[in-house]
Amino acid sequence: MVVDDHPMWRDAVARDLAEAGHEVVATAGEGRAAIRIAAAARPEVAVVDLQLPDISGVEVARALAAPGADGEPVVRVLVLSASGEQQDVLDAVKAGATGYLLKSAAREEFLDAVRRTAEGDAVFTPGLAGLVLGEYRRLAAAPRHRDDDTPRLTERETEVLRLVAKGLTYKQIAQRLVLSHRTVQNHVQNTLNKLQLHNRVELVRYAIEKGLDQD
């Protein structure tokens, strides 16, 4: 699904996706319409601009990316924006966006980002990933109240979590640990359930808090 208020840009993005073999189930030029349409069209990925005429793309991302019964986002959101401002990026990620790409990205970079977003990977324009990671570190450094009875993870779950925190994709983790892609996904889901976390963003924050990205 493509959400952008500029018809020519929206049509061009939809055309690029279709030519690359993706099924574009819907397009929308306004945020509230996008939320309504998504409920019926049920896209796997929504490519969303931040600047919309009625509500912001951040609000759209928050509505679309709300976790489902399995803890995964109902729709994975890739923000495609002209803005690389720190606050815009962080607001989008905190709202549940899986990735953030600038509109200056090349066509192939965009198509790769859509594919990776569909697979659940966190995708960012180069330079923005470090910005997001820095925010995670800042939040992790803040005093937090956590019970001492945090569920214990298995050695394999901890190993997978460490690699997630380092920014590896599920495919890369599977190759590194000689596991199937599905097995890696199962380990991540089990870890989310044990820690009572909702998505990969919260999981990365937890891992950084525990220093697992430094090992």
C-alpha positions as CSV (number, residue, x, y, z in Angstrom):
1,M,0.0,0.0,0.0
2,V,1.3,3.5,-0.9
3,V,0.3,6.5,1.1
4,D,1.4,9.9,-0.3
5,D,-0.5,13.1,-1.0
6,H,1.3,13.9,-4.3
7,P,-0.5,11.9,-7.0
8,M,2.5,11.8,-9.5
9,W,4.9,10.6,-6.8
10,R,2.3,8.1,-5.4
11,D,1.6,6.7,-8.9
12,A,5.4,6.4,-9.6
13,V,6.1,4.5,-6.4
14,A,3.1,2.2,-7.1
15,R,4.4,1.6,-10.6
16,D,7.9,0.8,-9.5
17,L,6.5,-1.7,-7.0
18,A,4.3,-3.4,-9.5
19,E,7.1,-3.6,-12.1
20,A,9.2,-5.3,-9.5
21,G,6.6,-7.9,-8.9
22,H,4.9,-6.6,-5.8
23,E,1.1,-6.5,-5.6
24,V,-0.1,-3.0,-4.8
25,V,-3.4,-3.6,-3.1
26,A,-4.2,0.1,-2.4
27,T,-3.1,3.7,-2.6
28,A,-4.2,6.7,-0.5
29,G,-3.6,10.4,-0.4
30,E,-4.7,11.2,3.1
31,G,-3.9,9.6,6.4
32,R,-7.4,8.8,7.7
33,A,-8.4,7.3,4.4
34,A,-5.2,5.2,4.5
35,I,-6.2,3.8,7.9
36,R,-9.7,2.9,6.7
37,I,-8.5,1.4,3.4
38,A,-5.8,-0.7,5.1
39,A,-8.4,-2.3,7.3
40,A,-10.1,-3.7,4.2
41,A,-7.1,-4.1,1.9
42,R,-4.9,-5.8,4.5
43,P,-1.5,-4.9,3.0
44,E,1.7,-6.6,4.4
45,V,3.7,-3.4,3.9
46,A,2.6,0.3,3.8
47,V,5.0,2.8,2.3
48,V,4.0,6.1,4.1
49,D,5.0,9.7,3.6
50,L,5.2,11.8,6.8
51,Q,3.6,14.9,5.3
52,L,-0.1,14.3,4.7
53,P,-2.9,16.9,4.5
54,D,-5.1,15.7,7.4
55,I,-3.0,13.7,9.9
56,S,0.7,13.0,10.0
57,G,2.4,9.9,8.7
58,V,3.5,9.2,12.3
59,E,-0.2,8.8,13.3
60,V,-0.8,6.6,10.3
61,A,2.2,4.5,11.2
62,R,1.0,4.2,14.8
63,A,-2.4,3.0,13.7
64,L,-1.2,0.6,11.0
65,A,1.7,-0.9,13.0
66,A,-0.2,-1.7,16.1
67,P,0.8,-5.2,17.3
68,G,-1.6,-8.1,16.4
69,A,-2.3,-11.1,18.5
70,D,1.1,-12.6,17.7
71,G,2.9,-9.5,18.8
72,E,4.0,-8.6,15.3
73,P,2.8,-5.4,13.6
74,V,-0.5,-5.8,11.7
75,V,1.1,-3.9,8.9
76,R,4.8,-3.2,8.5
77,V,5.4,0.4,7.8
78,L,8.2,1.8,5.7
79,V,8.3,5.6,5.9
80,L,9.4,7.2,2.7
81,S,10.0,10.9,3.4
82,A,11.9,13.9,2.2
83,S,12.8,14.7,5.8
84,G,15.9,13.4,7.5
85,E,15.4,15.4,10.6
86,Q,16.3,13.5,13.8
87,Q,12.9,14.1,15.5
88,D,10.9,13.0,12.4
89,V,12.9,9.7,12.3
90,L,12.6,9.0,16.0
91,D,8.9,9.8,16.1
92,A,8.3,7.4,13.2
93,V,10.3,4.6,14.8
94,K,8.6,5.1,18.2
95,A,5.2,5.0,16.4
96,G,6.1,1.5,15.2
97,A,7.6,2.1,11.7
98,T,9.9,-0.8,10.7
99,G,12.1,1.4,8.5
100,Y,12.8,4.9,7.4
101,L,14.0,5.8,3.9
102,L,14.7,9.2,2.3
103,K,13.0,10.0,-1.0
104,S,16.4,10.6,-2.4
105,A,17.1,6.9,-2.3
106,A,17.7,5.1,-5.6
107,R,15.0,2.9,-7.0
108,E,16.9,-0.3,-6.3
109,E,17.5,0.8,-2.7
110,F,13.8,1.5,-2.3
111,L,12.7,-1.8,-3.7
112,D,15.3,-3.7,-1.5
113,A,14.0,-1.7,1.6
114,V,10.4,-2.8,0.8
115,R,11.5,-6.4,0.5
116,R,13.4,-6.3,3.7
117,T,10.6,-4.5,5.5
118,A,8.2,-7.3,4.5
119,E,10.6,-9.8,6.0
120,G,10.6,-7.9,9.3
121,D,14.0,-6.3,9.0
122,A,14.7,-2.8,10.4
123,V,15.7,-0.7,7.3
124,F,17.1,2.8,7.4
125,T,18.8,5.2,5.0
126,P,22.5,5.0,5.7
127,G,23.3,7.4,8.6
128,L,19.8,7.2,10.2
129,A,20.4,3.8,11.7
130,G,23.2,5.3,13.9
131,L,20.8,8.1,15.0
132,V,18.2,5.6,16.1
133,L,20.7,3.4,17.9
134,G,22.0,6.4,19.7
135,E,18.5,7.2,21.0
136,Y,18.1,3.6,22.2
137,R,21.3,4.0,24.1
138,R,20.1,7.2,25.7
139,L,16.8,5.6,26.7
140,A,18.7,2.6,28.1
141,A,20.9,4.8,30.2
142,A,17.9,6.4,31.9
143,P,16.9,4.9,35.3
144,R,14.3,2.2,34.9
145,H,12.4,0.0,37.3
146,R,12.6,-3.6,36.4
147,D,11.7,-6.6,38.5
148,D,14.5,-8.9,39.4
149,D,12.5,-11.9,38.2
150,T,13.1,-11.2,34.5
151,P,12.5,-14.5,32.7
152,R,15.7,-16.4,31.9
153,L,16.5,-16.9,28.2
154,T,18.1,-20.0,26.8
155,E,21.7,-19.8,25.5
156,R,20.4,-19.9,21.9
157,E,17.8,-17.2,22.6
158,T,20.4,-15.0,24.1
159,E,22.7,-15.6,21.1
160,V,20.0,-14.7,18.6
161,L,19.1,-11.6,20.7
162,R,22.7,-10.5,20.7
163,L,22.8,-10.6,16.9
164,V,19.4,-8.8,16.6
165,A,20.9,-6.0,18.7
166,K,23.9,-5.8,16.4
167,G,21.5,-5.1,13.5
168,L,21.7,-8.4,11.7
169,T,18.7,-9.5,9.6
170,Y,17.0,-12.8,10.3
171,K,18.6,-14.2,7.2
172,Q,22.1,-13.1,8.3
173,I,21.4,-14.6,11.8
174,A,20.3,-17.9,10.2
175,Q,23.5,-18.1,8.1
176,R,25.7,-17.1,11.1
177,L,24.2,-19.7,13.4
178,V,23.5,-22.3,10.7
179,L,19.7,-22.3,11.4
180,S,16.7,-22.0,9.2
181,H,15.0,-18.6,8.8
182,R,11.9,-20.0,10.5
183,T,13.9,-21.2,13.5
184,V,15.4,-17.8,14.0
185,Q,11.9,-16.2,13.9
186,N,10.7,-18.7,16.4
187,H,13.5,-17.9,18.8
188,V,12.7,-14.2,18.5
189,Q,9.0,-14.7,19.1
190,N,9.7,-16.9,22.1
191,T,12.0,-14.2,23.5
192,L,9.4,-11.5,22.9
193,N,6.8,-13.7,24.8
194,K,9.2,-14.4,27.7
195,L,10.1,-10.7,28.1
196,Q,6.5,-9.5,27.5
197,L,7.7,-7.2,24.7
198,H,5.7,-6.4,21.6
199,N,8.0,-5.9,18.7
200,R,11.6,-5.9,17.4
201,V,12.1,-2.2,18.4
202,E,11.4,-3.0,22.1
203,L,13.6,-6.1,21.8
204,V,16.6,-4.1,20.5
205,R,16.2,-1.6,23.3
206,Y,16.1,-4.4,25.9
207,A,19.2,-6.0,24.3
208,I,21.1,-2.7,24.4
209,E,20.1,-2.1,27.9
210,K,21.6,-5.4,28.8
211,G,24.8,-4.6,26.9
212,L,24.3,-7.5,24.4
213,D,25.2,-5.3,21.4
214,Q,28.7,-4.9,22.9
215,D,29.6,-8.6,23.2
